[in-house]
Each structure stands twice: as C-alpha cells, then as structure tokens.
Amino acid sequence: MKHNPDDRRDNVDKIQFNINHTIRNMELAEEMIAKTDNEQTRRELKEKNKRRRQALNGMRAEIRDEALAKKNNYQE
C-alpha cells in the first residue's frame, strides 16, 4: 500500500478558509447574543466566541508558518 506524499501546497488556502469561516461564525454568534434574552444562551455563545478567538490566534500563526514554508519551497 502506497502512502500519499505530504502535499502542503494548498495549506495556506485551507487555513484561510477556516479563518474566514470562524470569523463568520463569531459574527453570527454576536448577532444571536444581541437578539436573545436567554442568559444561558448568551453565556454559551460568549464562551464559544472566546474559544474561537483563541483558535484564530493559532490559525493565524499556522498560516504565517505555512506561507513562509511555501515561500521557501518547503525546504527546511
């Protein structure tokens, strides 16, 4: 059985897609927070957005690393 080689050429695009998707989810959650009177729902959405902000920090660091690797033709 052959293993597929590690193809990192589209990693930057995939990470950027995930960043955009996460930001959109945060915006939708903020809209829900503004509309709901349910304190538990508000609290849960705020917690989710807190985790999303942390994830964004990680994704942004990862995209910088991948962009640099791409620029260097994935040479270590």
PyRosetta script that sets phi, psi and omega in degrees:
from pyrosetta import init, pose_from_sequence

init()
pose = pose_from_sequence("MKHNPDDRRDNVDKIQFNINHTIRNMELAEEMIAKTDNEQTRRELKEKNKRRRQALNGMRAEIRDEALAKKNNYQE")
pose.set_psi(1, 126.1)
pose.set_omega(1, -179.9)
pose.set_phi(2, -86.9)
pose.set_psi(2, 140.5)
pose.set_omega(2, 174.1)
pose.set_phi(3, -91.9)
pose.set_psi(3, 142.5)
pose.set_omega(3, 176.5)
pose.set_phi(4, -73.2)
pose.set_psi(4, 137.3)
pose.set_omega(4, 177.3)
pose.set_phi(5, -67.3)
pose.set_psi(5, 154.8)
pose.set_omega(5, 179.1)
pose.set_phi(6, -70.8)
pose.set_psi(6, 110.3)
pose.set_omega(6, -178.9)
pose.set_phi(7, -106.9)
pose.set_psi(7, 103.2)
pose.set_omega(7, -175.0)
pose.set_phi(8, -99.0)
pose.set_psi(8, 4.3)
pose.set_omega(8, -172.8)
pose.set_phi(9, -58.6)
pose.set_psi(9, -30.7)
pose.set_omega(9, -177.9)
pose.set_phi(10, -105.8)
pose.set_psi(10, 12.1)
pose.set_omega(10, -179.0)
pose.set_phi(11, -60.6)
pose.set_psi(11, -41.4)
pose.set_omega(11, -179.9)
pose.set_phi(12, -60.0)
pose.set_psi(12, -44.5)
pose.set_omega(12, 179.9)
pose.set_phi(13, -63.7)
pose.set_psi(13, -41.8)
pose.set_omega(13, 179.9)
pose.set_phi(14, -64.9)
pose.set_psi(14, -43.1)
pose.set_omega(14, 179.5)
pose.set_phi(15, -65.0)
pose.set_psi(15, -42.3)
pose.set_omega(15, 178.9)
pose.set_phi(16, -62.2)
pose.set_psi(16, -39.3)
pose.set_omega(16, 176.1)
pose.set_phi(17, -58.9)
pose.set_psi(17, -45.6)
pose.set_omega(17, -180.0)
pose.set_phi(18, -65.1)
pose.set_psi(18, -37.8)
pose.set_omega(18, 176.7)
pose.set_phi(19, -61.9)
pose.set_psi(19, -48.6)
pose.set_omega(19, -179.9)
pose.set_phi(20, -60.3)
pose.set_psi(20, -42.0)
pose.set_omega(20, -179.3)
pose.set_phi(21, -64.9)
pose.set_psi(21, -41.8)
pose.set_omega(21, 179.5)
pose.set_phi(22, -65.2)
pose.set_psi(22, -42.9)
pose.set_omega(22, 178.2)
pose.set_phi(23, -62.2)
pose.set_psi(23, -41.9)
pose.set_omega(23, 178.6)
pose.set_phi(24, -62.4)
pose.set_psi(24, -43.1)
pose.set_omega(24, 177.9)
pose.set_phi(25, -62.4)
pose.set_psi(25, -37.2)
pose.set_omega(25, 177.9)
pose.set_phi(26, -64.3)
pose.set_psi(26, -42.3)
pose.set_omega(26, 178.9)
pose.set_phi(27, -62.8)
pose.set_psi(27, -43.2)
pose.set_omega(27, 178.5)
pose.set_phi(28, -63.7)
pose.set_psi(28, -39.9)
pose.set_omega(28, 178.1)
pose.set_phi(29, -64.0)
pose.set_psi(29, -40.6)
pose.set_omega(29, 178.1)
pose.set_phi(30, -62.5)
pose.set_psi(30, -38.3)
pose.set_omega(30, 176.6)
pose.set_phi(31, -63.3)
pose.set_psi(31, -41.8)
pose.set_omega(31, 179.0)
pose.set_phi(32, -65.7)
pose.set_psi(32, -40.3)
pose.set_omega(32, 178.7)
pose.set_phi(33, -59.0)
pose.set_psi(33, -42.0)
pose.set_omega(33, -179.2)
pose.set_phi(34, -67.9)
pose.set_psi(34, -28.4)
pose.set_omega(34, -175.1)
pose.set_phi(35, -92.1)
pose.set_psi(35, -24.2)
pose.set_omega(35, -172.1)
pose.set_phi(36, -91.6)
pose.set_psi(36, 147.8)
pose.set_omega(36, 174.4)
pose.set_phi(37, -99.7)
pose.set_psi(37, -7.2)
pose.set_omega(37, -176.5)
pose.set_phi(38, -79.3)
pose.set_psi(38, 113.2)
pose.set_omega(38, -176.1)
pose.set_phi(39, -64.7)
pose.set_psi(39, -35.9)
pose.set_omega(39, 178.9)
pose.set_phi(40, -65.2)
pose.set_psi(40, -43.4)
pose.set_omega(40, 177.6)
pose.set_phi(41, -61.4)
pose.set_psi(41, -43.8)
pose.set_omega(41, 177.7)
pose.set_phi(42, -57.7)
pose.set_psi(42, -48.4)
pose.set_omega(42, -178.2)
pose.set_phi(43, -61.6)
pose.set_psi(43, -44.2)
pose.set_omega(43, -179.9)
pose.set_phi(44, -64.2)
pose.set_psi(44, -41.8)
pose.set_omega(44, 179.5)
pose.set_phi(45, -67.6)
pose.set_psi(45, -37.6)
pose.set_omega(45, 177.4)
pose.set_phi(46, -65.2)
pose.set_psi(46, -38.8)
pose.set_omega(46, 177.2)
pose.set_phi(47, -65.4)
pose.set_psi(47, -41.4)
pose.set_omega(47, 178.1)
pose.set_phi(48, -61.7)
pose.set_psi(48, -42.9)
pose.set_omega(48, -179.4)
pose.set_phi(49, -67.1)
pose.set_psi(49, -31.8)
pose.set_omega(49, 175.8)
pose.set_phi(50, -63.3)
pose.set_psi(50, -45.0)
pose.set_omega(50, 178.2)
pose.set_phi(51, -65.9)
pose.set_psi(51, -37.2)
pose.set_omega(51, 178.3)
pose.set_phi(52, -64.3)
pose.set_psi(52, -40.2)
pose.set_omega(52, 177.4)
pose.set_phi(53, -61.1)
pose.set_psi(53, -41.1)
pose.set_omega(53, 177.9)
pose.set_phi(54, -64.5)
pose.set_psi(54, -41.7)
pose.set_omega(54, 178.6)
pose.set_phi(55, -63.9)
pose.set_psi(55, -39.2)
pose.set_omega(55, 178.5)
pose.set_phi(56, -60.9)
pose.set_psi(56, -40.9)
pose.set_omega(56, 178.0)
pose.set_phi(57, -58.8)
pose.set_psi(57, -43.7)
pose.set_omega(57, 178.6)
pose.set_phi(58, -66.0)
pose.set_psi(58, -42.3)
pose.set_omega(58, 179.7)
pose.set_phi(59, -65.6)
pose.set_psi(59, -37.6)
pose.set_omega(59, 179.0)
pose.set_phi(60, -66.8)
pose.set_psi(60, -38.6)
pose.set_omega(60, 176.2)
pose.set_phi(61, -65.3)
pose.set_psi(61, -41.3)
pose.set_omega(61, -179.7)
pose.set_phi(62, -65.3)
pose.set_psi(62, -39.8)
pose.set_omega(62, -179.0)
pose.set_phi(63, -68.2)
pose.set_psi(63, -33.9)
pose.set_omega(63, 175.6)
pose.set_phi(64, -64.1)
pose.set_psi(64, -44.8)
pose.set_omega(64, 178.8)
pose.set_phi(65, -61.7)
pose.set_psi(65, -44.9)
pose.set_omega(65, -179.5)
pose.set_phi(66, -66.7)
pose.set_psi(66, -40.2)
pose.set_omega(66, 179.4)
pose.set_phi(67, -63.6)
pose.set_psi(67, -40.7)
pose.set_omega(67, 177.7)
pose.set_phi(68, -65.7)
pose.set_psi(68, -43.1)
pose.set_omega(68, 178.3)
pose.set_phi(69, -62.4)
pose.set_psi(69, -40.5)
pose.set_omega(69, 179.3)
pose.set_phi(70, -63.9)
pose.set_psi(70, -43.5)
pose.set_omega(70, 179.3)
pose.set_phi(71, -60.1)
pose.set_psi(71, -36.3)
pose.set_omega(71, -179.2)
pose.set_phi(72, -91.1)
pose.set_psi(72, 17.6)
pose.set_omega(72, -179.7)
pose.set_phi(73, 54.7)
pose.set_psi(73, 33.8)
pose.set_omega(73, 176.2)
pose.set_phi(74, 59.8)
pose.set_psi(74, 28.4)
pose.set_omega(74, 174.5)
pose.set_phi(75, -88.1)
pose.set_psi(75, 135.8)
pose.set_omega(75, -180.0)
pose.set_phi(76, -91.7)
pose.dump_pdb("model.pdb")
